[in-house]
Amino acid sequence: MTGSWMMNVVVGLFSLLALTGLFFFVLTRGALLVRGLSSAQNSAKSHVYPLYSNMRLIKLVDFQPVIAAILLFQYSTLVSKIVAGLGERNLKNKKVLVTSCAFGNVIPRVVEAAVQAGAEQVVIADIIGNELEHARGKLGQFEGRITYVEDNATAMTCQPGLADANIMFFLLHELPHPLKIKALSEAGRMLAPGGKLYLAEFHRPELPVLRLLSWAYFKVFEPFGLALWDSHDPVNCLTEMGGWTCERSTYFFGNFQVITATKH
Ligand SMILES: C[S@@+](CC[C@H](N)C(=O)[O-])C[C@H]1O[C@@H](n2cnc3c(N)ncnc32)[C@H](O)[C@@H]1O
């Protein structure tokens, strides 16, 4: 009796996990595969998952515990590192740029830190209008200090050198490889000399078992992400570009990283 009850629990949990995986696959990699077969593949937005463009899906998924779980409960630690970096700066009369929205409370926390550090304005740029609208819904108390811009991180139309801090939170791993380099280059172009780029991303885990699991995750869900481990390691890319000094902190057995890159 106890055995069959246990079995039901195991089967139930496994089914839940499989269904969750299927849900995310369909709305991320699966959609990109289907899109790749159609003519829509050449648009600047064609790498963006439906999860980020459909307002109902955005609202359905943007639930802090789910988002924290996806980042193995390191979300808050990673955001805190960026917030602490902003807190050390004097951003009085300066502008802060957030290059692309993200789920969870990263944007409110970053905006609050920027405003407390004296920033006169925060510019939030995203290629998807619905993401900007969704972010606005979290930022009511900062209305008037924020400008929302529909812009492409890989070909920004904002004024070059506008920002003293630029935050890029888990964008790179979703971009095709040549666009990763463009996004980093554009991030630098948007910064004033001495400005800092705060970049949170996945990193090659030190623990072999975690590396294997992480590798499988990328292979199934986020095929553009694995290159961050080697050929498109952001610190190497920025160093090769020149004009940057980079500091990297890693988290959770090396599975995540926050890079603070200062533009010369
Ligand atoms: C930063 S990434 C994902 C972050 C992470 N997975 C999370 O939400 O916790 C998602 C955002 O990047 C935006 N995005 C994707 N490609 C972009 C691009 N080329 N330029 C600007 N925003 C982009 C999407 O519209 C979406 O708002």
The ligand as an SDF file (V2000), in Angstrom:
LIG
                    3D

 27 29  0  0  0  0  0  0  0  0999 V2000
   17.3180   39.3130  -20.7340 C   0  0  0  0  0  0  0  0  0  0  0  0
   16.6260   38.0500  -21.5390 S   0  0  0  0  0  0  0  0  0  0  0  0
   16.2310   36.7940  -20.3920 C   0  0  0  0  0  0  0  0  0  0  0  0
   16.4910   36.9480  -18.9760 C   0  0  0  0  0  0  0  0  0  0  0  0
   16.2140   35.7700  -18.1020 C   0  0  0  0  0  0  0  0  0  0  0  0
   16.0150   34.5310  -18.8230 N   0  0  0  0  0  0  0  0  0  0  0  0
   15.0810   36.1180  -17.2020 C   0  0  0  0  0  0  0  0  0  0  0  0
   14.0650   36.6050  -17.6570 O   0  0  0  0  0  0  0  0  0  0  0  0
   15.2230   35.9670  -16.0160 O   0  0  0  0  0  0  0  0  0  0  0  0
   15.0090   38.4190  -21.9810 C   0  0  0  0  0  0  0  0  0  0  0  0
   14.7650   39.7980  -22.5090 C   0  0  0  0  0  0  0  0  0  0  0  0
   15.6820   40.1360  -23.5090 O   0  0  0  0  0  0  0  0  0  0  0  0
   14.9740   40.8050  -24.5330 C   0  0  0  0  0  0  0  0  0  0  0  0
   15.7680   40.7590  -25.7590 N   0  0  0  0  0  0  0  0  0  0  0  0
   16.0930   39.6880  -26.4840 C   0  0  0  0  0  0  0  0  0  0  0  0
   16.8590   40.0410  -27.5390 N   0  0  0  0  0  0  0  0  0  0  0  0
   17.0390   41.3840  -27.4530 C   0  0  0  0  0  0  0  0  0  0  0  0
   17.7130   42.3320  -28.2420 C   0  0  0  0  0  0  0  0  0  0  0  0
   18.3760   41.9800  -29.3300 N   0  0  0  0  0  0  0  0  0  0  0  0
   17.6740   43.6100  -27.8650 N   0  0  0  0  0  0  0  0  0  0  0  0
   16.9950   43.9870  -26.7570 C   0  0  0  0  0  0  0  0  0  0  0  0
   16.3170   43.1420  -25.9820 N   0  0  0  0  0  0  0  0  0  0  0  0
   16.3440   41.8510  -26.3140 C   0  0  0  0  0  0  0  0  0  0  0  0
   13.6560   40.0730  -24.6020 C   0  0  0  0  0  0  0  0  0  0  0  0
   12.6680   40.8160  -25.2490 O   0  0  0  0  0  0  0  0  0  0  0  0
   13.3850   39.8850  -23.1150 C   0  0  0  0  0  0  0  0  0  0  0  0
   12.7390   40.9800  -22.5710 O   0  0  0  0  0  0  0  0  0  0  0  0
  1  2  1  0
  2  3  1  0
  2 10  1  0
  3  4  1  0
  4  5  1  0
  5  6  1  0
  5  7  1  0
  7  8  2  0
  7  9  1  0
 10 11  1  0
 11 12  1  0
 11 26  1  0
 12 13  1  0
 13 14  1  0
 13 24  1  0
 14 15  1  0
 14 23  1  0
 15 16  2  0
 16 17  1  0
 17 18  1  0
 17 23  2  0
 18 19  1  0
 18 20  2  0
 20 21  1  0
 21 22  2  0
 22 23  1  0
 24 25  1  0
 24 26  1  0
 26 27  1  0
M  CHG  2   2   1   9  -1
M  END
$$$$
